[in-house]
Amino acid sequence: MPVIEVDELSKTFKVPVREQGLRASVRSLVRRETREVTAVDAVSFTIEPGEVVGFLGPNGAGKTTTLKMLSGLLHPTGGKCSVLGLEPKGRPAELLQQITLVMGNRNQLQWDLPALDSFELNRAIYRIPRADFVERRDELIELLDIGELVTKPIRNLSLGERMKMEIAGALLHQPKVLFLDEPTIGLDITMQRRIRSFVADYNERHGATVILTSHYMADVQALCKRVIVIHHGRVVFDGDLSALSDRFTTQRTITARLADGEEITIRSLREETASATSKLLADYDVVDLTIEDPPIDDVIEQVFADAHEAQ
């Protein structure tokens, strides 16, 4: 049975139409005009237990809106969804005990309190038995290497340190489903690697299901075998990360290092790679040769471009 089921899920917002000028401002006090904006447009997918799925798209594509509907923070205007067999819309306690939402650009811990105090608050909210709480807290502190930071007020920590605290606090109740919305945003490369390693370890230890949004393709390549690409609220690709490259990549880059130290780089169509490689080997004294697909972020841009042209 899938952990997450999404069927024709849609979300439309009514936003005010603001015109310039004093007269328009006064008129809006009496009769406010609005227009409808579709953030998510009939999205459908399922996710199996233990999957780590990349949920990709440009800003405004509908990623965060979808995650908020899956966690019950927003109600859909069309379609339906379920998480662990439960409808998120009513935010049932049985569901909230098993999921978590981490947003890289939002603080959920108490700003003026040390993380340890906020962890205690989460223990009370989720009614975690004391022995289980202490074991999980200490495990998370060790895995995230935050032992020297948990006694400092959150406001005194760097962005990367705060992010690790947010992740620790969000996992104390040992959720089965993780919605991670840009968990490495603004972090340096070293911190990004630590967060990725931690998520992979948590998934392996607990069999957790993870939906990850990120603008850093290194996050996706390190954690996700499957990706769902969303554009203007619609799913434009759902499949293996490798299949994404195969479907949208027409060229490969061939780099040859010659005996005299010179390096030659050429691009060829995928179907012509073998012949281009043979010609290089026949014409030059090649000592090393590599064949590469374009970077995955270039492939994603190609997906968006194709989706835009199809509209």
Buried (B, 14 or more C-beta within 10 A) or exposed (E): EBBBBBEEBBBBBEEEEEEEEEEEEEEBEEEEEEEEEBBBBBBEBBBEBBBBBBBBBBEEBBBBBBBBBBBBEBEBBEBBBBBBEBEBBEEEEEBBBBBBBBBBEEEBBBEEBBBBBBBBEBBEEBEBEEEEBEEBBEBBBEBBEBEEBBEBBBEEBEEBBBBBBBBBBBBBBBBBBBBBBBBBBBBEEEBBBBBBBBBBEBBEEBEBBBBBBBBBBBBBBBBBBBBBBBBBBBBBBBBEBEEBBEBBBEBBBBBBBBEEEEEBEEEBEEEEBEEBBEBBEEEBEBEEBEBEBBEBBBBBBBBBEBBEEEE
